[in-house]
Amino acid sequence: MLNGTEEDLKQTNVTQPAVFLHSIVAYRTIESASPDMVAGHSLGEFSALVANGTLSFEDALQLVSVRARAMQKACEMNPSTMAAVLNLADDKVEAICAEVQKKLAK
């Protein structure tokens, strides 16, 4: 996580446990805030479940590791990528996606 190569850190089997660990470290540094509720989406659900005491850190880390390896395998079987779209109107994003779909269909 701190010493890996950039290429290694892009691998989901490395990235997901790293994100989970960073989330737990961040939570534990502000644990005294004692939130009334927690929430998480996708990978973030695991750190939320640890924060509210539903899962132990150890169990959650094992689940995240299994999930990360399965997703890595899926990525290798069907190479793809993700991107973030910032400050672009929804209609423009939809138009770009439609154009890409047309090109892929050819």
Protein Blocks (a to p, Z undefined) as FASTA:
>chain_A
ZZmcfklmmpmklmmmmmmmmmmmmmmmmmmnopabdcdehjlmmmmmmmnomacfklmm
mmmmmmmmmmmmmmmmmgcdddddehiafklmmmmmmmmmmmmmZZ
